[in-house]
Amino acid sequence: MLSKHTKPGYNILAEIIQLGPTLYIEPAHPEDVPAIVAVHQESLATSGAYDEPQFGVTKEALRTFVDGEFAQRKQEYWRAAIAGGTGVFVARHSIDNCSSVIGFGAGQDLQPGVSKLSALYVHPDYQQKGVGTALLQKVLVSLKEPIVRLDVARWTGAVLFFTAQGFTATNKPISTPDPPKAYGIMLELIEMEMMRHG
Ligand SMILES: CC(C)(COP(=O)(O)OP(=O)(O)OC[C@H]1O[C@@H](n2cnc3c(N)ncnc32)[C@H](O)[C@@H]1OP(=O)(O)O)[C@@H](O)C(=O)NCCC(=O)NCCS
């Protein structure tokens, strides 16, 4: 699964250590919700999900959306998810006794045989440093069912990330109750899945 990280000169642990022994991943607490939402906002705003010219969503309009209705909705969503027992994990980075949430991931067992990765977001300042991989591993070991599915915005680097992690597109139609909708434009999502081993 981490085969691409075995290329010469790349070591996932080294990347994590580069953030320090100061990076750690643990279950989220209700008081993490504002920081989780802040990461969600920054990550979505820079994910490229709405960058396609046909969407006609400007960076300014996306920012307004992400800072407004989206943030409000996600406060409630993540509060309920943590309270409701969805496995939500945060990546924390601490310096000088000050700890900040730099990423989060969430997943739950959906039905016999199938679990779902419902979110994986890393703050843009900390992307491409192994944090997303570490968070994904933590969520995956918390899930029991062998098939793991997720919905991901088609136009993002996240599709490449999940492909590198062993997920493949299912080409099935998606029904997601809560896709972000900026200025009336629904995110174009694709479903990916992988079979967990062990
Ligand atoms: C997708 C995401 C969670 C990955 O987290 P991350 O910490 O950046 O990922 P990692 O550093 O662990 O892994 C990096 C690897 O993933 C791939 N990858 C990650 N982001 C990528 C991007 N934007 N474009 C291309 N490949 C990417 C690369 O293969 C990379 O490997 P490399 O460093 O050997 O080149 C993060 O980029 C993110 O939050 N994106 C925006 C939000 C989003 O779309 N989330 C998914 C919705 S559920």
The ligand as a Tripos MOL2 file, in Angstrom:
@<TRIPOS>MOLECULE
LIG
   48    50     1     0     0
SMALL
NO_CHARGES

@<TRIPOS>ATOM
      1 C1         -5.6110   14.4750   -0.3430 C.3       1 LIG1
      2 C2         -4.8650   14.8880    0.9230 C.3       1 LIG1
      3 C3         -5.6580   14.4740    2.1320 C.3       1 LIG1
      4 C4         -3.5010   14.1750    0.9300 C.3       1 LIG1
      5 O1         -2.8070   14.5230    2.1300 O.3       1 LIG1
      6 P1         -1.2570   14.8340    2.0970 P.3       1 LIG1
      7 O2         -0.8060   14.9770    3.5070 O.co2     1 LIG1
      8 O3         -0.9670   15.9400    1.1740 O.co2     1 LIG1
      9 O4         -0.6970   13.4860    1.4450 O.3       1 LIG1
     10 P2          0.6670   12.7210    1.7530 P.3       1 LIG1
     11 O5          1.7660   13.7150    1.9160 O.co2     1 LIG1
     12 O6          0.4850   11.7270    2.8270 O.co2     1 LIG1
     13 O7          0.8780   11.8840    0.4290 O.3       1 LIG1
     14 C5          1.4120   12.5190   -0.6540 C.3       1 LIG1
     15 C6          1.2560   11.6070   -1.8400 C.3       1 LIG1
     16 O8         -0.0910   11.6280   -2.3010 O.3       1 LIG1
     17 C7         -0.1440   12.0530   -3.6720 C.3       1 LIG1
     18 N1         -0.7250   13.4060   -3.6660 N.ar      1 LIG1
     19 C8         -1.1710   14.0910   -2.5870 C.ar      1 LIG1
     20 N2         -1.6800   15.2720   -2.9810 N.ar      1 LIG1
     21 C9         -1.5200   15.3280   -4.3050 C.ar      1 LIG1
     22 C10        -1.8410   16.2990   -5.2830 C.ar      1 LIG1
     23 N3         -2.4300   17.4690   -4.9890 N.pl3     1 LIG1
     24 N4         -1.5600   16.0320   -6.5620 N.ar      1 LIG1
     25 C11        -0.9490   14.8760   -6.8950 C.ar      1 LIG1
     26 N5         -0.6130   13.9070   -6.0050 N.ar      1 LIG1
     27 C12        -0.8950   14.1380   -4.7450 C.ar      1 LIG1
     28 C13         1.2620   11.9810   -4.1820 C.3       1 LIG1
     29 O9          1.4140   10.6800   -4.7570 O.3       1 LIG1
     30 C14         2.1190   12.0930   -2.9670 C.3       1 LIG1
     31 O10         3.2100   11.2490   -3.0010 O.3       1 LIG1
     32 P3          4.6970   11.8600   -3.1680 P.3       1 LIG1
     33 O11         4.8710   12.7900   -2.0060 O.co2     1 LIG1
     34 O12         5.5570   10.6590   -3.1420 O.co2     1 LIG1
     35 O13         4.6850   12.5700   -4.4750 O.co2     1 LIG1
     36 C15        -4.5850   16.4090    0.9610 C.3       1 LIG1
     37 O14        -3.8450   16.7730   -0.1700 O.3       1 LIG1
     38 C16        -5.8370   17.2550    1.0380 C.2       1 LIG1
     39 O15        -6.2760   17.5740    2.1260 O.2       1 LIG1
     40 N6         -6.3920   17.6440   -0.1350 N.am      1 LIG1
     41 C17        -7.5230   18.5390   -0.2030 C.3       1 LIG1
     42 C18        -8.7800   17.9560    0.3870 C.3       1 LIG1
     43 C19        -9.3520   16.7890   -0.3450 C.2       1 LIG1
     44 O16        -9.5750   16.8520   -1.5470 O.2       1 LIG1
     45 N7         -9.6090   15.7120    0.4340 N.am      1 LIG1
     46 C20       -10.2210   14.5090   -0.0210 C.3       1 LIG1
     47 C21       -11.7080   14.5630    0.0970 C.3       1 LIG1
     48 S1        -12.3050   13.1900    1.0300 S.3       1 LIG1
@<TRIPOS>BOND
     1     1     2 1
     2     2     3 1
     3     2     4 1
     4     2    36 1
     5     4     5 1
     6     5     6 1
     7     6     7 2
     8     6     8 1
     9     6     9 1
    10     9    10 1
    11    10    11 2
    12    10    12 1
    13    10    13 1
    14    13    14 1
    15    14    15 1
    16    15    16 1
    17    15    30 1
    18    16    17 1
    19    17    18 1
    20    17    28 1
    21    18    19 ar
    22    18    27 ar
    23    19    20 ar
    24    20    21 ar
    25    21    22 ar
    26    21    27 ar
    27    22    23 1
    28    22    24 ar
    29    24    25 ar
    30    25    26 ar
    31    26    27 ar
    32    28    29 1
    33    28    30 1
    34    30    31 1
    35    31    32 1
    36    32    33 2
    37    32    34 1
    38    32    35 1
    39    36    37 1
    40    36    38 1
    41    38    39 2
    42    38    40 1
    43    40    41 1
    44    41    42 1
    45    42    43 1
    46    43    44 2
    47    43    45 1
    48    45    46 1
    49    46    47 1
    50    47    48 1
@<TRIPOS>SUBSTRUCTURE
     1 LIG1         1 GROUP 0 **** ****
